[in-house]
Amino acid sequence: MDRDEVRRIATLARLKIPDERVPRMAAELSAVLEFVATLNRLDLRGLEPMTFAPANPPLREDELDGRRLGAEIALAGAPERDAAFFLVPPIVENVNP
């Protein structure tokens, strides 16, 4: 992706990107597009489309190899927790829809 394309996309998205950041943004957007191109090469024949990812995706037993991370172990070093969940500070506060 070239600089002009980055500027055009920024204009469409109504973003202001400083001139010194345009080369980095071009490289990052190119990397995203390359990743998407690799996804397009996947053979998905015979797979049903999904509208969402399951909360607990099924794992093949042969892939687990006896390794499991339970909630207690995962949360052992958490600074704050509520039952089996990490507590984290809010990212956005006082948002009025």
C-alpha positions in Angstrom: 0.0 0.0 0.0 1.4 3.4 -0.9 1.2 6.7 0.9 -1.5 8.1 -1.4 -3.7 5.1 -0.7 -3.2 5.6 3.1 -4.2 9.3 2.7 -7.3 8.4 0.7 -8.4 5.8 3.3 -7.8 8.3 6.1 -9.9 10.9 4.3 -12.7 8.4 3.8 -12.5 7.4 7.5 -12.2 11.1 8.5 -8.9 10.5 10.3 -6.0 12.9 10.5 -2.7 11.1 10.1 0.4 13.2 10.5 2.7 13.0 7.4 5.5 11.4 9.5 3.1 8.5 10.4 2.0 7.8 6.9 4.9 5.4 6.0 4.3 3.4 9.2 0.6 3.3 8.6 1.2 2.1 5.0 3.4 -0.7 6.3 0.9 -1.8 8.9 -2.1 -1.7 6.5 -0.1 -3.7 4.0 0.6 -6.3 6.7 -3.1 -6.5 7.5 -4.0 -7.0 3.8 -1.3 -9.7 3.5 -2.8 -11.5 6.5 -6.3 -11.4 5.0 -4.8 -12.7 1.7 -3.5 -15.7 3.6 -6.9 -16.4 5.1 -8.4 -16.4 1.6 -6.1 -19.3 0.7 -7.5 -21.6 3.4 -9.4 -24.6 2.2 -12.8 -24.3 3.9 -14.7 -26.7 1.8 -17.1 -28.8 3.8 -17.1 -26.4 6.8 -20.3 -24.7 7.9 -20.3 -20.9 8.2 -20.5 -19.6 11.8 -22.1 -16.3 12.8 -20.2 -16.3 16.1 -17.4 -18.2 17.8 -18.6 -20.5 20.6 -17.8 -19.5 24.2 -16.1 -22.8 24.8 -14.8 -24.1 21.5 -14.4 -27.8 21.3 -10.9 -29.1 21.5 -9.6 -32.4 20.2 -8.4 -34.6 23.0 -5.2 -35.4 21.1 -4.4 -31.7 20.9 -4.8 -31.1 24.6 -1.9 -33.4 25.5 -3.0 -33.3 29.2 -2.5 -29.6 29.5 -5.3 -27.6 30.9 -5.3 -24.2 32.7 -8.1 -24.0 35.2 -9.6 -20.8 36.6 -7.8 -21.1 39.9 -4.4 -21.4 38.3 -5.1 -18.7 35.7 -6.4 -16.2 38.4 -3.7 -17.0 41.0 -1.6 -14.0 40.2 -4.5 -11.6 39.3 -4.4 -8.3 41.2 -8.2 -8.4 41.5 -10.8 -11.0 40.7 -14.5 -11.7 41.1 -15.1 -15.5 41.4 -13.7 -16.9 38.1 -13.2 -13.6 36.4 -10.4 -11.0 36.1 -11.4 -7.5 37.3 -9.9 -4.8 35.1 -10.4 -1.0 35.2 -12.9 0.4 32.8 -11.5 1.6 29.5 -14.3 4.0 28.7 -16.2 5.9 31.4 -19.3 8.1 31.4 -20.4 7.1 27.9 -23.9 8.4 27.1 -25.4 6.6 24.1 
